Amino acid sequence: MRWALAILLAIACWLGLHVIAADPSAADCSGALGIASVHQTCQYAPDELRGMYGSASSEGYRYRLEPHCELGGAATCHRAAVCQEPPGTFRFDVYRSPDVRPPSWSLIGYACLTDAEAGELGGLTPAMVAAAFQRLTWPEPELRVQPPDGETLVNFDTNFFTTLTEPSTQDVTLLGITVTIEATPQSYVWHFGDGAEETTSGPGSPYPTLDITHAYADADVEVSPSVDVVYAGRYRLGTGAWTHIPATLTVPGPAITLSVLEASPQLVG
């Protein structure tokens, strides 16, 4: 049995394959595709994958990447595997299929890739998560005004606030991985309806605390004030660590109708 294993390893070396032993992250895989049982233990460098993808049509094969799942099942992964080396990379399984329809995919190895490398080769990247963050529907801010009932006075400090202050989370599935995206109100843009605007980090407060106020100069007019919320985003894979999403997202709130009146003195008996 030992001599058979020795012959197998010798053939693998002759083909240019490197067999992973105790430490899979330390091995590399290169050369022609050969013995399947050996090749499934191989690690590909990013340049090797680029070469395989580039020569797929001439070889008669197609290739694809799937994030390697550390926790979860084949349909939905709750935590993707992280490579120890190089730092900042994730593990992706490498599959190939003869260039036929329908494809017949076989696992041939894996690769440790950065976000940029994974995106280039079709893996899940922060850019995909950021796009999901932008296209999801997040809560709209509701504008509250004091005095209430849709009326205020000219040259009076009208009070504005919103109750939208808490983070919201949504789960999406991207490339078979469950991604939790969280949107947290970061700032607010107040549109007072007369051309004036103000951006604040806080949501305002109800009376008697007057954080966000505006005085209208013209009487006997109707204005349509509103407030936008600017969300900061972050995401995580399953129960993994949170990762910041660089771009913010602005969600406008609905406008309300506010009548600006002029008070008239009146004697009361």
N, C-alpha and C positions, 0 to 999 in steps of 0.2 A: 504493500500500500504506500509505503514511504517513497519507493522509487517512482511510482506513478505520480505522486504529488510533486516530486522533484522535476520529472519530465514536464508536467503541466506548468510549473513555474518557469522552467527554462524556455518553453514555447512562448509564454507571456512576455518574457524579457526580450526574446527575439522579435516579437511583434511590436515592441516599443511600449508595452503596457507596464504600469506600476501598480503593484498589488498593495492594498491598504492592510496593514496588520493591526496592532493594538490601538494606534492613534490614527483614525481616518483623516483628520485635518492636516496631517503631515504629508500626505501623499499627493501625487499629481498623476494625471492620466493623459497620455498622448499616443499618437500613432493610429493605425487603422483599427477599425472595429473588428474584434476577433471573438474569442471565447466568451459567451454571454455570462457565464457564472463568474468569470474573472472580471469582466468589464463592469458589472454592476457594482463593484467595490471601488471604482475609480473616481477620482476627483479631477474635474476639468478646470483649467485656468481660463480666465475671460478671453484671452486671445485664441485659445483652442476652440471655444464655443463660437467665436466670430468666424473662424475658419470653417467650422462645420456648417454653420448657417449659410455662409457664403457659397459653399460648394455642394449644397444639398441637392440641387437639381442635377448636377453632373453625376453625383453618386447614386441618385435614385432614391434618396431618403429625405424625410422631413423631420424637423426637430421642434420640440417645445419645452418650456420650463414650467414647473409647478413649485410653489413654495413648499418646502419640507415641513410637515406638521409635527410639532413636538407634543401638542396636547389636542386631542380631538380625533375626528374620523375623516374619512376620505371626502365626504360631501361637504362638511363644514369644519374648518380648522379653528380652534380657539386660541392657539398660540403657535406662531411660526418659530422655527429653530433659528438660533443665532450662532454664527460661527465664532470661535475664539480667535482664529487667525484667518485672514487679516482682520484687525479690529474694525468694527463698524460694518460688517458684512452679514448677510443672511444666507441660509442654506437653501438652495433650489435643487430639486430633482430634475434630471435631464432625461427626456424621453425621445425615442426615435420611432419612425414608422416608414415602411416602404411608401413611396409616393403613389398611393392608390386610394380609391374611394370605395368604401369608407376606410379611414386610416386604421392601422393596427399598431397601437402604441406599446412600446416595451421600455422598461426602465433600464438605462445603460450607465448611469452614474449620477454625480451631483456636482454642484459648483458653489463656491462662496463668493457672493457678488455684492457690490455696493449698490445704492439706490440707482445711481446713474447707469451702471452696467446692467442691472436688472431691467430697467426701463428700455434700454437699447435692445435687449434681447427678448422683451415681452413679459417680464415679471412684474409683480405688484410693486409700485413705487409710491413715495409720498405725493408725487404729482397726481396719481390716480385718486388718492384719498382726498387731496385738496379739491379736485374736480367734483368729487362726490359731496364734499362739504358745501360747495357753491351751489349745487343743483338741488340739494335737499330743501324741504320747506320747514322753516323755523318760525317760532312764534312772532307775531307782529306786536309792536308796542301800542298800548291803548293810551291816548292822551286824556288826562284829567285837568280840568280848568276850575279855578275858583276866582270870582263868584261862580256858582253852578248855574244850571238851567239855560246855558247858551247866551248869556248877556253879561256885559261888563261895562265899565264907565270909561270915558275918555280921560287921559292923563292920570289913570289909576294903575297902581302896580298889580296887574293881573297875575295870579299864581298858576304855574304849570308844573305838572309832575306825571310820572307813569309808575305803574306797579310792577313792570317787567324788570326783575332784578336777578332772578335765579337762572343757573345754567340749565340747558336742555340737552338730552342725549338721544342719539338714534343709532341703531345697529344696521349696517349694510353688509352685504356679502360681495366681496371683490376677489375674483379668481379663486373662489371656493373658500376664502378666509373670512371669518366674522370680524368686522372692524367696527369698533365703537367710536363714534364721533361725538364730541361734546362742544357745544356752542355757549360761550359765556358772554353776557353783556359787558363790553369794555368801555363804551362811551355812547353818548346820545347827541343827536343833532336836532335842534329845535327850530322849526319853521313857524314863525309867528303870523304869517299870512299877509303882512304888510311890506314884505321885502326884507325884513330883518331876520337874521339867523344867529344861533349861538350853539357852540359845541361844549359839552360838559362831560366830566367823568362820572358824575352822579345822576340819579334818576329824578332829582327834585324831591320835595316833601310837601305834604298837605299842611294847611294852616294849623297852628300859628308859625311854623317854621317856613320861611319864604326863601328857598334856595334859587329857584328859577322864576324870575318875574319879568314882565314886559309891560310898558305903558304905551298905549295907542294915542297918536297925536290927532287923528281925525275922528270926528263924531259922526253918527248917523251913517255908518258903513257896516257892511258884513265882511268878515275875513274868514279864512279857512286855515287855521293853524294845524300843525301835525308834528310828530316826532319820529325820527328814525333811530333805530338801535344799531350799533356797530358791534358785531360779534367777533370775538377772538376764538379760534378753534384749536382743538387738540384731539388726538386719536390714540387708540391702543389696539393691539391685536389680542383678543381674548382678555386674559387678566394680566397682560404684560404691562410694561412701563408706558406712561403717557408720552406722546411725542407732539411737540408744538407744530401747528400748521402756520406757515409764515404769513399768508395773506388773510386779511380780515374780510368780513362779509357784512354789508349794510342792508338791513331790512327796513323798508319804509312802513310807517304806520298809517292808518286811514286818517284823513282830514276830517275835522268837525266844523260846523258852522257856528260862528261867534258874532253876535251883534254888539257893536260899540255904540253906546248911548251917551247922551249928555244929560247930566242931572239938572233938574230945575228946582229952585227953592219953592217951597209951598208952605203957607201958614196952616197950622193945624189948631183947630178951635179950642 
